[in-house]
Amino acid sequence: MQIQASQHPTAFAGWLTAINFALGPQLQLALMGSPKDENYPSIIEAVNRRFLPNLVLAGSDHPTDLPELLAGREVTPGRTKAYLCQSFTCRMPTSSAEELDRFIDESLSENSSEVT
């Protein structure tokens, strides 16, 4: 395998990325709100403080013409809500960066205990 990796380094890196994604965790985060919302910067900071290469992130500040991850999510004027999902099963929404941070940590620790 070393010979193939050295002859095709880009393809090999892509293969490793696919394996990493398949092994999980695959998290989805739906953000409903505006960058102008008071809590938006802290919500984004909670997400950006860790390396989450498999995170699918979608956001909007209006409830129409949305991708599936955002469909049916409520917009609360002035407050960004975060819906953290795993395998498209979502936790209760939160407007708290601390709670989102805890949800992410719990999701990651649940998955790390499954991989042995």
Secondary structure, DSSP 8 states (H G I E B T S, - for coil): -HHHHHH-HHHHHHHHHHHHHHHS--EEEEEES-TTSTTHHHHHHHHHTS--TT-EEEEESSSSS--TTTTT---BTTB-EEEEEETTEE---B--HHHHHHHHHHHHHHHHHH--
